[in-house]
């Protein structure tokens, strides 16, 4: 600053004036208001006051080019004083936080700044590396702990932060069909349950592939998860011969073979399947009942249950005299499902597309007890013709909601396959009939839980 040298110059000029006054009758009135250091510099009749001015102190000191620190001046550049200058118009130095926009300042909203101006007098903006008012953080860009909008990063904040390893962020919804609750992209098999995507379960790499079960040698009798993230309550491919209880027709010889696991399967060659056995010579029912199936995890509010299996059947007219109608022998297969200890109902009157018809009463059999005990119930008779699988096999899908009244879903359920015969079922020796093709073949029995829709 040049204030002190200027004061010295003035003192020099005053001194020179006083020297001249000796010869020109200089009086002190000409020095009134001028700065001084002693009375001699003020001329006759004037004295240097306590403020350092001759006579009286000027009313306006700021702007005179002299720094009057006793009056609070920090600077004084005279006419150059300005709010945007180094020395402001009130003779105070320019500093950030004084509320006046000065040199090299983008803004100045006081010592605390504002939403648009930082405390360091730079324009407030997310990404400038300065934590501005309203910002939780600012790393100059997206980081693991700070988002692009300068908030502390956390999964669920609705802002996808790739630096934090997020693929997506569902926000307050917790999860969406495309985004998991842990901010990873949804995919069945990722090990994260996403109900919004329709998943009932997800055990990651432990999810079971039904196609591999069909071609494999494993049966499942405990709750599992499929590669479609559906619940698998039960699977039996006739690999476990103890999963079902076999009950031959009452009164049959001891060597009557009923519901044996046979290695004769066009769907999974070399793997076993269930066969109801050859037709006996007497009326009765050959039944196969599953062991109790745990359905306690079933939630009817979010889940629908389906029974699926693959099968083929052939009940020809064996030993029938000419002229009797098809299926007059009354043989046929039936399915029931219900709770343990409950009386399972007969199959509902389902669409003919399922291949279901009323089981015949055995017209040829007239004696008491010679008719099929399943007569009149809905079942599989004659021969399946709507094959949709290799080898003449047909897929069956039953919505177990139709069986709700017969199943206690807080407990266990059983599946019962019944092959019913009347007195004329023996095809042994009939020309053109292969006894091993007669009956009901069943494989890949499973109960699946799916979300509606």
PADO-969987 format. One record per residue: residue number from 1; residue in one letter; x, y, z of N, C-alpha, C in turn. Coordinates in steps of 0.05 Angstrom, whole numbers. Each point is the difference from the previous one (the first is absolute). Layout:
! PADO-969987
  nr rest    n.x    n.y    n.z   ca.x   ca.y   ca.z    c.x    c.y    c.z
 NUM    a      X      Y      Z      X      Y      Z      X      Y      Z
...
//
This chain:
! PADO-969987
  nr rest    n.x    n.y    n.z   ca.x   ca.y   ca.z    c.x    c.y    c.z
   1    x     17    -24      0    -17     24      0     18     25      0
   2    x    -11     23     -9     16     24     -3     -8     22     19
   3    x    -17     -8     21    -10     21     17     21     14     16
   4    x     18    -15     13     21     12     17     19     19    -15
   5    x     10     -8    -23     16     19    -16    -14     25     -7
   6    x    -26     -2     -6    -16     24     -7     -1     19     23
   7    x     -5    -12     25     -1     17     23     27     15      3
   8    x     22    -14     -4     26     13      2      3     22    -21
   9    x    -10     -4    -23      1     21    -21    -15     25      9
  10    x    -24     -5     12    -16     22      9     15     15     22
  11    x     12    -15     19     15     13     20     22     17    -11
  12    x     13    -10    -22     21     15    -13    -10     25    -12
  13    x    -23     -2    -13    -12     24    -12     -8     20     20
  14    x    -12    -10     23     -8     18     21     25     14     11
  15    x     20    -16      4     25     12     11     11     21    -19
  16    x     -1     -6    -26      9     20    -19    -17     25      0
  17    x    -26     -5      4    -19     23      2      6     17     24
  18    x      7    -13     22      5     15     24     26     17     -3
  19    x     19    -13    -14     25     15     -5     -6     24    -17
  20    x    -18     -3    -19     -7     23    -17    -16     20     15
  21    x    -15     -9     20    -17     18     15     17     21     15
  22    x     24     -7      5     17     19     15      3     26    -16
  23    x     -1     -4    -27      4     24    -17    -27      9    -12
  24    x    -22    -17      3    -25      7    -13    -23      2     19
  25    x      6      1     26    -21      3     21    -20    -23      0
  26    x     10    -27     -3    -17    -24      0    -14     -2     26
  27    x    -27     -4     -1    -14     -5     25    -11    -29      0
  28    x     -6    -11     23     -7    -28      3    -26     -7    -13
  29    x    -17     18     -7    -26     -7    -12      3    -15    -26
  30    x     22      5    -14      5    -14    -25      6    -30      4
  31    x      8     -8     25      7    -27      6    -22    -15     14
  32    x    -23     14      4    -21    -13     16    -10    -25    -14
  33    x     -1    -22     15    -10    -25    -10     21    -17    -13
  34    x     25     11     -2     22    -15    -12     13    -18     22
  35    x     10    -22     -8     13    -18     19     26     13     11
  36    x      6     -7     24     24     12     13     11    -19     20
  37    x     25      6      8     13    -16     21      6     18     25
  38    x      1     27     -5      5     18     22    -12     27     -7
  39    x     -1     18     20    -12     27     -4     14     17    -20
  40    x     26     -5     -1     16     17    -18     -8     -3    -29
  41    x    -12    -23     -6     -8     -5    -28    -26     12     -7
  42    x    -14     13     20    -27     10     -5      0     31     -4
  43    x     22     14      4      0     29     -3    -10     15     24
  44    x     -1     27     -3     -9     16     22    -29     -4      7
  45    x     -6     -2     25    -28     -2      9    -11    -28     -2
  46    x     15    -20    -10    -10    -28     -2     17    -18     17
  47    x    -13    -22      7     15    -20     15     -6    -27    -12
  48    x     17    -19      4     -4    -28    -10    -16    -15     21
  49    x    -26     -7     -7    -17    -13     20      7    -29      4
  50    x    -15    -12     18      6    -28      7     -5    -19    -23
  51    x    -17      7    -20     -4    -17    -23     22      2    -21
  52    x     19     20      4     21      4    -19     -7     18    -22
  53    x    -19     19      5     -8     20    -20      3     28     12
  54    x      7     19    -18      2     28      9    -28     11      5
  55    x     -3     11     23    -26     12      7    -21    -21      6
  56    x    -19     -2    -18    -22    -20      4      4    -24    -19
  57    x    -11    -22      9      1    -25    -17    -21      1    -21
  58    x      6     -5    -25    -20      1    -22    -23    -20      6
  59    x    -24      9     -9    -24    -18      5      3    -25    -17
  60    x     10      1    -24      3    -24    -17     29     -6     -4
  61    x      9    -22     14     28     -7     -2      4    -21    -22
  62    x    -19    -20     -2      3    -21    -20     -1     11    -28
  63    x     20     -6    -15      1     10    -27     20     22     -4
  64    x     12      8     23     20     22     -3     28    -11     -7
  65    x      2    -26     -3     25    -12     -8     18     -6     24
  66    x     -9      7     24     16     -5     24    -13    -21     17
  67    x     15    -19     10    -11    -21     18     -2     11     28
  68    x    -25      5      9     -5     10     26     -8    -24     18
  69    x     19    -14     10     -5    -25     15    -15      7     26
  70    x      5     25     11    -14      7     25    -30      3     -5
  71    x     -8      3    -25    -28      2     -6    -10    -26    -14
  72    x     15    -21      3     -9    -26     -9      6     -6    -29
  73    x     16     17    -13      6     -6    -27     22    -22     -2
  74    x     -5    -18    -18     20    -21     -5     16      6    -25
  75    x    -11     18    -16     13      8    -25    -13     25    -10
  76    x     13     14    -19    -12     23    -13     15      6    -25
  77    x    -13     -7    -22     13      4    -26    -12     24    -14
  78    x    -13     18     16    -12     24    -12    -22     -6    -19
  79    x      2     12    -24    -21     -4    -20     -1    -28    -11
  80    x     20    -16      6      0    -28    -10    -16    -18     19
  81    x     -8     10     23    -16    -16     18    -26     -9    -15
  82    x     -7    -25      3    -25    -11    -13     -6    -27     12
  83    x    -26     -7      0     -7    -26     12     13    -24    -13
  84    x      5      3    -26     12    -22    -14     31      2     -1
  85    x     11     21     14     29      4      0     13    -13     25
  86    x     26      1      1     14    -11     23     -6     15     25
  87    x     -5     27     -3     -9     16     22    -28     10     -6
  88    x    -18     -8     17    -28      6     -5     -7     29      5
  89    x    -23      8     -8     -8     28      2     -3      9     29
  90    x     -1    -18     19      0      7     29     27     -2     12
  91    x     21     -2    -17     27     -1      9      6    -25     17
  92    x    -13    -22     -6      7    -25     12     10    -18    -22
  93    x     18    -19      8     12    -18    -19    -21    -20    -10
  94    x      3     -8    -25    -17    -19    -12      7    -28     11
  95    x    -20    -15     12      3    -27     10    -24    -16     -6
  96    x      4    -27     -6    -23    -18     -5    -16     -3     26
  97    x    -26      2     -3    -17     -2     23    -11     26     10
  98    x      8     22    -13     -9     26     10    -27      8    -14
  99    x     -9    -17    -17    -26      6    -13      2     17    -24
 100    x     25      8     -8      4     17    -24     17    -15    -20
 101    x     -9     -2    -24     14    -15    -21     24     17     -8
 102    x     24    -11      6     24     15     -6     16    -13    -23
 103    x     25     10     -3     18    -12    -20      4    -29      5
 104    x      0    -16    -22      5    -29      1    -21    -15     16
 105    x    -23     13      6    -22    -14     13    -22     -4    -21
 106    x    -11    -25     -1    -23     -5    -17    -25      9     13
 107    x      0      0     27    -24      8     15      9      5     28
 108    x    -18     12     16      6      4     29    -26      3     14
 109    x     -9    -21     13    -25      1     15      4     -2     30
 110    x     23     11      9      5      0     29     18    -23      8
 111    x      6     -1     25     20    -20     10    -10    -29     -2
 112    x    -26     -4      0    -11    -27     -2     -8     -9    -28
 113    x      2     18    -19     -7     -6    -27    -30     -4     -3
 114    x     -9    -12    -22    -28     -5     -5     -2    -24    -18
 115    x    -24     -6     -9     -5    -23    -18     14      4    -26
 116    x      5     26     -8     12      5    -26     29     10      2
 117    x      9      6     25     27     11      4     13    -13     23
 118    x     25     -9     -4     14    -15     21     12     20     20
 119    x      7     -9     24     14     17     20     27     10    -10
 120    x     10    -12    -22     26      9    -11     -5     18    -24
 121    x    -25      9     -4     -7     19    -20      3    -11    -29
 122    x     -5    -25     -3     -2    -12    -26    -29     -9     -4
 123    x     -8     -1    -25    -28     -8     -6     -4    -29     10
 124    x    -22     -3     15     -6    -27     11    -12    -17    -23
 125    x     12    -24     -3    -10    -19    -20     10    -28      7
 126    x    -17    -19     -2      8    -28      6     21     -8    -20
 127    x     22    -11     10     21     -8    -17     24     19      0
 128    x     -2     22     16     23     18      1     21     -8     21
 129    x     -6    -22     13     20    -10     20     -3     13     27
 130    x    -19     18      3     -4     15     25    -28     -8     11
 131    x     -1     -7     25    -26     -6     12    -15     26      5
 132    x    -19      6    -18    -15     25      1    -25     -4     18
 133    x    -12     22      8    -25     -2     15    -20    -17    -15
 134    x    -13    -19     14    -19    -18    -12     12    -25    -11
 135    x     26     -2     -1     14    -24    -10      9    -16     24
 136    x     -2    -27     -3     10    -17     21     29     -8     -5
 137    x      9      2    -25     27     -6     -7      5     11    -28
 138    x     25      3     -7      8      8    -27     29     -9     -5
 139    x      2    -21    -16     27    -10     -6      9      8    -28
 140    x    -15     19    -12      8      8    -27    -10    -19    -21
 141    x    -17    -18      7    -11    -21    -18    -10    -23     17
 142    x    -10    -20    -14    -11    -24     14     22    -16     12
 143    x     -3     -7     25     18    -18     14    -16    -21     15
 144    x     14    -18     12    -13    -23     14    -19     10     22
 145    x      7     22     13    -17      9     22    -15     26     -6
 146    x      3     11    -24    -14     25     -7    -12     -1    -28
 147    x    -25      7     -2    -14     -2    -26      6     24    -18
 148    x    -10     -2    -24      4     22    -19    -16     25      8
 149    x    -20     -3     18    -15     23      9      9      9     28
 150    x     24     -9      8     13      9     24    -16     -8     25
 151    x    -11    -24      1    -12    -11     24     16    -25      7
 152    x      0     -7     26     13    -24      8    -12    -24    -13
 153    x     16    -17    -13    -10    -22    -15     -9    -23     17
 154    x    -24    -10     -6     -9    -24     14    -20    -14    -18
 155    x      1    -27     -1    -19    -15    -16    -28      6     10
 156    x    -18      7    -18    -27      7      8     -6     30     -1
 157    x     21     16     -7     -5     29     -2    -11      9    -27
 158    x     -4    -20    -18    -11      7    -26     19     10    -20
 159    x     26      1      7     21     10    -18     19    -22     -6
 160    x      2     -9    -24     19    -21     -7     28     10      1
 161    x     16    -13     17     28      8      4     18    -23     -9
 162    x     10      3    -25     17    -21    -11     26     -3     15
 163    x     10     22     11     25     -1     15     -3    -16     25
 164    x    -24     -2     11     -6    -16     24     -8    -29     -8
 165    x      2     -6    -25     -7    -27     -9    -29     -5     -5
 166    x    -16     22     -2    -29     -4     -5     -6     -3    -30
 167    x    -17    -19     -6     -9     -3    -28    -25     17     -4
 168    x    -14      5     22    -26     15     -1     -6      8     29
 169    x    -21     15      3     -8      8     27    -30      3      0
 170    x    -15    -18     14    -29      2      0    -12     22     17
 171    x     16     13     16    -10     22     17    -19    -11     22
 172    x    -20     16      5    -18     -7     22    -17    -25     -5
 173    x     -1     -9    -25    -16    -23     -7     14    -26     10
 174    x     24      2     10     16    -22     10      9    -19    -22
 175    x    -18     -7    -18      8    -17    -22    -20      4    -23
 176    x      9     -4    -25    -17      1    -23      4    -26    -15
 177    x    -15     -4    -21      3    -24    -16     27     -2    -13
 178    x     14     23     -3     26      0    -13     23      5     19
 179    x     -6      7     25     21      8     19     -5    -13     27
 180    x     21    -14     10     -2    -13     26      2     20     23
 181    x     -6     -9     24      1     17     24     29      8      6
 182    x     20    -16    -10     28      7      5     12     15    -23
 183    x    -17     11    -17      9     18    -22     16    -15    -21
 184    x     -6    -26     -4     11    -15    -22    -22     -6    -19
 185    x      7     -3    -26    -20     -5    -20    -13    -28      5
 186    x    -26      0     -2    -15    -25      6      5    -21    -21
 187    x      5    -24     10      2    -23    -18     -5    -25     17
 188    x    -19    -17     -8     -5    -25     14     26    -16      0
 189    x      8     -8     24     25    -15      3     22     17     12
 190    x     -6     26      6     21     17     12      1     -3     31
 191    x    -18    -17     11      0     -4     28    -14     21     17
 192    x    -13     19    -13    -14     21     14    -30     -2     -7
 193    x    -16     -4     21    -29     -3     -4    -12     27     -9
 194    x    -13      0    -23    -13     24    -10    -29     -6     -6
 195    x    -18      7     19    -28     -6     -3    -13     16    -22
 196    x     10     25     -4    -11     17    -21      4    -12    -27
 197    x     20    -17     -3      6    -13    -26    -15    -26     -2
 198    x    -16     -7     20    -16    -24      0     14    -24     12
 199    x     23      4     12     14    -22     12    -12     -9     27
 200    x     -2    -26      4     -8    -11     25     24     -8     17
 201    x     22     -4    -13     25     -9     13     23      6    -19
 202    x     24     -1     11     24      2    -17     23     -9     17
 203    x     10    -24     -6     22    -11     15     26      0    -17
 204    x      0     18    -20     24      3    -15      8    -25    -15
 205    x     25     -8      3     11    -23    -14    -13    -26      8
 206    x    -15      1     23    -13    -24      9    -28     -4    -12
 207    x     -9     20    -16    -26     -4    -13      1    -25    -18
 208    x    -22    -14      0     -1    -26    -14    -11      3    -28
 209    x     12    -14    -18     -9      0    -28    -18    -25     -3
 210    x    -26      5     -5    -20    -21     -3      8    -19    -23
 211    x     10     11    -22      8    -17    -22     23    -19      8
 212    x     18      9     17     21    -18      9    -11    -21     19
 213    x    -20      7     16    -13    -20     17    -13    -21    -17
 214    x    -14      8    -21    -13    -19    -18     20    -20    -11
 215    x     23     10     -8     20    -18    -12     18    -13     21
 216    x     -3      7     25     18    -10     20    -11    -22     17
 217    x     11     -4     23     -7    -22     17     -8      9     28
 218    x     -7     25      3     -6     11     27    -30      6      2
 219    x    -10     -7     24    -27      8      7      2     20     23
 220    x    -19     19      1      0     21     19    -25     -2     18
 221    x      4     -2     26    -23     -1     18      1     22     21
 222    x     16     21     -6      1     23     18     -2     26    -16
 223    x     -8     22     12     -4     25    -14     26      9    -13
 224    x     -1      5    -26     23      9    -15     -8     23    -18
 225    x     20     11    -14     -5     22    -18      9     -7    -28
 226    x    -15      7    -21      7     -7    -27     15     23    -13
 227    x     11     -6    -24     14     21    -15    -18     22    -10
 228    x    -27     -4      2    -19     21     -6     -9     15     25
 229    x     14     -5     22     -6     12     26    -29     -6      9
 230    x     -8    -24     -6    -26    -10     10      6    -21     22
 231    x    -19     -4     17      3    -20     22     -6    -28    -11
 232    x     18    -18      7     -4    -28     -6     -5    -15     26
 233    x    -25     -7      4     -8    -14     25      6    -30     -1
 234    x     -1    -11    -24      2    -29     -2      8     -7    -29
 235    x     18    -19     -3      6    -10    -27      6    -30      3
 236    x    -12    -16    -17      5    -28      0      1    -10    -29
 237    x     23    -11     -7      3    -12    -27      3    -30      1
 238    x    -12    -12     21      0    -29      4     28    -10      7
 239    x     18     18      7     27     -8      9      0    -10     28
 240    x    -18     11     17     -1     -8     28    -25    -17      3
 241    x      4    -26      2    -23    -19      0    -14      1     27
 242    x     10     16     19    -14      2     26    -16     25      3
 243    x     -1     17    -21    -16     25      2    -30     -5     -1
 244    x     -8    -23    -11    -28     -6     -2     -5    -27     14
 245    x    -23     -3     11    -10    -25     11    -17    -13    -22
 246    x      6    -26     -6    -14    -14    -21    -21    -18     13
 247    x    -24      1    -10    -22    -17     11    -13    -15    -23
 248    x      6    -26     -3    -12    -16    -21    -30     -5      6
 249    x    -15     -7    -21    -29     -5      4     -5    -21     21
 250    x    -19      4     17     -6    -19     21     -8    -27    -12
 251    x     12    -21     10     -7    -26    -10     17    -10    -22
 252    x     19     17    -10     17     -9    -21     21    -19     10
 253    x     11    -16    -17     22    -18      9     23     16     11
 254    x     15    -13     17     23     14     12     20     10    -20
 255    x      2    -14    -22     20      8    -20    -10     21    -20
 256    x    -24     11      6    -10     21    -18     18     25      2
 257    x     10      8    -23     18     23     -1    -15     26     -6
 258    x      0     17     20    -15     25     -3     18     24      5
 259    x      0     19    -18     14     25      3     30     -4      6
 260    x     12    -16    -17     29     -4      2     14     22    -16
 261    x     25      6      9     17     19    -15     13    -16    -23
 262    x     -7      6    -24     10    -15    -23     19     18    -16
 263    x     21    -12    -11     19     14    -17    -10     -3    -29
 264    x    -19     18     -6    -13     -1    -27    -12     27     -4
 265    x     16     20     -8    -10     27      0     11     14    -25
 266    x    -19      8    -17      9     13    -25      9     29      5
 267    x     -9     12     22      8     28      6     28      0     11
 268    x      6    -17     19     27     -1     11     10    -29     -2
 269    x     10     -8    -24      8    -28     -4     20    -10     21
 270    x     -5    -23      9     18    -12     20     -7      7     28
 271    x    -18     19      4     -9      7     27    -27    -13      6
 272    x     -6     -5     25    -24    -14      6    -25     17     -2
 273    x    -23    -12      1    -26     13      0    -20    -18     15
 274    x    -23     11      7    -20    -16     14    -19    -13    -20
 275    x     -7    -26      4    -19    -14    -17    -20    -13     18
 276    x    -26      2     -7    -21    -11     17      0    -30      0
 277    x     14    -12    -18      1    -29     -1    -20    -12    -19
 278    x      2    -26     -5    -18    -14    -18    -29     -1     11
 279    x    -19     -1    -18    -28     -1      9     -6    -27     14
 280    x    -12      1     23     -6    -25     14    -26    -13    -11
 281    x     -7    -23      9    -24    -14     -9    -24      6     18
 282    x      4     16     20    -22      7     18     -3     30      2
 283    x    -23      8     10     -5     29      4     15     10     25
 284    x      9     25     -1     14     12     23     15     25     -8
 285    x     15     10     19     15     24     -3     29     -5      8
 286    x     18      7    -18     29      0      7      8     29      4
 287    x      7      6     25      6     28      7     29      5      6
 288    x      9     24     -5     27      9      7     -3     26     14
 289    x      7      1     26     -4     24     16     27     11     10
 290    x      4     26     -4     25     12      9      2      1     30
 291    x     24      1      9      4      7     28     -8     29      5
 292    x     -5      8     25     -9     28      4     19     21    -12
 293    x    -12     19    -14     16     21    -13     -4     26     16
 294    x     22     12      9     -1     24     17     -7     24    -16
 295    x    -23     12      6     -9     24    -14     -3     24     19
 296    x     14     -3     23     -3     21     21     10     27     -9
 297    x     18      1    -19     11     26     -9    -18     13    -21
 298    x    -21    -13     -9    -17     11    -20    -16     24     11
 299    x      1     22    -15    -14     24      7    -21      7    -21
 300    x    -25     -6      5    -21      4    -21     -4     29     -8
 301    x     11     19     16     -3     28     -7     19      8    -23
 302    x     21    -14     -3     20      7    -21      7    -22    -19
 303    x    -12    -23      4     10    -24    -15    -23    -17     -9
 304    x      4    -13    -23    -19    -20    -10     15    -27     -2
 305    x    -14    -21      6     12    -27      0    -10    -16    -25
 306    x     19    -14    -12     -7    -17    -23     13    -27      3
 307    x    -16    -20     -7     10    -28     -2      5     -6    -29
 308    x     24     -9     -6      8     -6    -27     11    -29     -1
 309    x     -6    -13    -22     13    -26     -6     -3     -6    -29
 310    x     15    -20     -9      0     -9    -28    -10    -29      0
 311    x    -17     -6    -19    -11    -27      1    -11     -9    -28
 312    x     -5    -25     -1    -15    -12    -23    -16    -23     11
 313    x    -22     -6    -13    -17    -22      9    -12    -15    -23
 314    x     -7    -25      5    -12    -17    -21    -17    -21     14
 315    x    -27      2     -3    -19    -19     11    -17    -11    -22
 316    x     10    -20    -15    -16    -10    -22    -22    -19     10
 317    x    -18     -7    -18    -21    -19      6     12    -28     -2
 318    x      7    -12     23     12    -26      0    -21    -21      6
 319    x      1    -23    -13    -19    -22      4    -29      9     -3
 320    x     -5     20    -17    -27     10     -4    -13    -15    -23
 321    x    -24    -10      4    -14    -13    -23     -5     21    -21
 322    x     -3     -8    -25     -6     19    -22    -26     15      6
 323    x      0     26     -8    -24     16      3      0     18     24
 324    x     18     -5     20     -1     17     24     14     26     -7
 325    x    -10     22     11     12     27     -6     28      3     12
 326    x     14     20    -10     27      6     11     -2      6     30
 327    x     19     -8     14      2      5     29    -22    -14     16
 328    x    -13    -20    -12    -21    -13     15     12    -18     22
 329    x     27     -4     -2     12    -16     21      3     17     26
 330    x     -2     27     -2      0     17     23     26      6     13
 331    x     23     -7    -12     26      6     12      6     30     -4
 332    x     16     11     19      8     28     -3     16      9     24
 333    x     13     23     -3     17     11     21    -13     25     12
 334    x      6      5     25    -11     22     15     21     13     17
 335    x     -4     26      6     19     15     16    -15     14     23
 336    x     11      0     23    -12     14     23     23     13     15
 337    x     -6     23     13     19     13     17    -15     13     23
 338    x     11     -3     24    -13     11     23     19      0     24
 339    x    -10     10     22     16      1     24      2    -27     14
 340    x     21     -3     16      4    -25     14    -24     -5     19
 341    x    -12    -24     -2    -23     -6     17    -26     11    -10
 342    x      0     14    -23    -24     11    -11     -9    -18    -23
 343    x    -25      1     -7    -10    -16    -22      4     16    -26
 344    x     19     -8    -18      4     16    -24    -25     -2    -18
 345    x     -7     22    -13    -23      0    -18      8    -13    -27
 346    x    -20     -7    -15      5     -8    -28      9     24    -16
 347    x     12     -5    -23      9     22    -17    -23     17     -8
 348    x      4     27     -1    -22     17     -9     -6     -5    -29
 349    x    -23      9     -8     -8     -4    -28     16     20    -18
 350    x     24     -8     -6     18     18    -14     -4     -3    -30
 351    x     12     18    -15     -3      2    -29      9    -26    -13
 352    x    -14     -7    -22      7    -25    -14     28      1    -11
 353    x     11     24     -4     27      2    -10     20    -14     18
 354    x     -7     -5     25     18    -14     18     -1    -30     -5
 355    x    -17     -9    -18     -3    -28     -5    -17    -15     20
 356    x    -16     14     15    -16    -12     21    -28     -7    -10
 357    x     -8    -24      7    -28     -9     -6    -10    -15     25
 358    x    -26     -6     -1    -11    -16     22      9    -29     -3
 359    x     10    -12     22      8    -28     -1    -24    -17     -2
 360    x      1    -21    -18    -23    -17     -5     -6    -18     23
 361    x    -24    -12     -1     -9    -17     22      4    -30     -6
 362    x     13     -6    -22      5    -28     -7    -26    -14     -8
 363    x    -10      8    -24    -26    -11    -10      1    -30     -2
 364    x     23    -11     -6      2    -29     -4     -2    -14     27
 365    x      7     13     22     -1    -12     26    -27      6     13
 366    x    -16    -21      4    -26      4     11     -3     -8     29
 367    x     19    -16     10     -2    -10     27      7     21     21
 368    x    -10     -4     24      6     18     22     30      1      5
 369    x     11     24      3     29      2      6     18     -4    -24
 370    x    -12     -2    -23     17     -5    -24      5     26    -15
 371    x    -14     21      6      5     26    -14     24     15     12
 372    x      8     19    -15     23     17      8     -9     18     24
 373    x     15     -1     22     -8     17     23      2     30     -6
 374    x     14      7    -21      3     28     -8    -21      9    -20
 375    x    -19    -18     -6    -20      6    -21    -14     26      6
 376    x     -2     17    -21    -14     26      2     18     23      8
 377    x     23     -7     10     19     22      8     15      9    -25
 378    x     11     24      2     15     12    -22     27    -12      0
 379    x      9     -9    -24     26    -12     -1     10     -4    -29
 380    x     21    -17     -2     13     -5    -26     -9    -27     -9
 381    x    -12     -1    -23    -11    -25    -11     10     -4    -29
 382    x     -4    -23    -10      7     -7    -28     30      5     -5
 383    x      6     21    -15     28      5     -7      4     30     -5
 384    x     23     10     10      5     29     -4      7      4    -29
 385    x    -13     21    -11      5      7    -28     11     28     -4
 386    x     -2     16     21      9     28     -1     29      2      9
 387    x     16    -17    -10     28     -1      9     15     25     -9
 388    x     14     13     19     16     23     -6     29     -4      6
 389    x      8    -24      6     27     -7      7      9    -24    -16
 390    x     27     -4     -2      9    -24    -16    -11    -26     11
 391    x     -2    -19    -17     -8    -27      8    -29     -2      7
 392    x    -17     19     -9    -28     -1      7     -7      9     28
 393    x     19     12     13     -5     10     27    -15     26      0
 394    x    -14      5     22    -16     24      2      5     14     27
 395    x      1     26      0      5     15     25    -27      7     13
 396    x      0     -1     26    -24      6     16      7     22     20
 397    x    -18     20      2      4     22     18    -26      4     15
 398    x      1     -2     27    -24      4     16      4     24     19
 399    x    -19     18     -2      0     23     19    -11     -9     26
 400    x     17     -1     21     -8    -11     25    -19     18     16
 401    x     -5     24    -11    -21     17     12    -27    -14     -2
 402    x     -3    -18    -20    -25    -15     -2     -3    -20     23
 403    x     22     -5     14     -1    -20     22      2     13     27
 404    x     -3     26      2      5     15     24    -16    -12     24
 405    x    -24     -8     -5    -17     -9     23      9    -27     11
 406    x     16    -14    -15      9    -26      9     28     -1     10
 407    x     13     24      0     28      1      8      3     19     23
 408    x     13     -9     21      8     18     22     28     10     -6
 409    x      2     24    -10     26     10     -9     19      7     23
 410    x    -10     -1     24     18      3     23     13    -26      8
 411    x     -8    -22    -14     10    -26      8     11    -13    -25
 412    x     -6    -25     -5     11    -15    -22    -22     -8    -19
 413    x      8     -8    -24    -19    -10    -20     10    -26    -11
 414    x    -18    -15    -12      7    -25    -13    -12      0    -28
 415    x     14    -14    -18     -9     -4    -28     -6    -29     -3
 416    x    -23     -7    -12     -8    -28     -4     -6     -4    -29
 417    x     15    -19    -12     -6     -9    -27    -14    -27      2
 418    x    -23     -3    -13    -16    -24      2     -5    -12    -28
 419    x      5    -26     -2     -7    -14    -25    -23    -19      7
 420    x    -23      5    -12    -23    -16      7     -7    -21    -22
 421    x     -8    -23      9     -5    -22    -19    -28    -12      6
 422    x    -12    -11    -21    -23    -16      4      7    -30     -5
 423    x    -19    -17     -2      5    -29      0     13     -8    -26
 424    x     -1     16    -21      8     -9    -27     26     12     -9
 425    x     17      8     19     23     15     -8     23    -16    -10
 426    x      0    -27      2     23    -16     -7      4     -1    -30
 427    x     22     11    -10      6      0    -28     20    -21     -8
 428    x      8    -16     20     20    -20     -6    -11    -20    -21
 429    x     16     -4    -21     -9    -19    -20    -16     12    -22
 430    x    -10     25      3    -15     12    -21     17      6    -24
 431    x    -10     -7    -23     16      3    -24      5     30     -5
 432    x     25      7     -6      7     27     -7      3     19     23
 433    x     -2     -9     25      2     17     23     25     -7     16
 434    x     18     20      2     24     -3     16     -7      7     29
 435    x      1    -19     18     -8      5     27     16     22     13
 436    x     25      3     -8     18     20     12     -7     29     -8
 437    x    -17      2    -21     -8     27     -8    -26      9     13
 438    x    -14    -19     13    -26      6     12      4     12     28
 439    x    -16     20      6      1     13     27      7     29     -1
 440    x     10      9     22      6     29      3     30      3      7
 441    x     14     15    -17     29      6      5      2     29      8
 442    x     14      5     22      2     27     11     29      6      7
 443    x      9     25     -4     27      7      6      1     30      7
 444    x     21      8     13      6     29      6    -23     13     13
 445    x     -8    -10     24    -21     11     15     11     23     17
 446    x    -13     23      0     11     22     15    -22     19      8
 447    x      5     14     22    -18     22      9     17     26      0
 448    x    -10     19    -15     14     25     -5    -16     23     11
 449    x     13     19     13    -13     25      9      8     23    -18
 450    x    -19     15    -10      5     22    -18    -16     25     10
 451    x     11     23     -6    -15     24      5    -22      4    -21
 452    x    -23     10      7    -21      4    -19      9     17    -24
 453    x     -9     -8    -23      6     15    -24     27     -7    -12
//
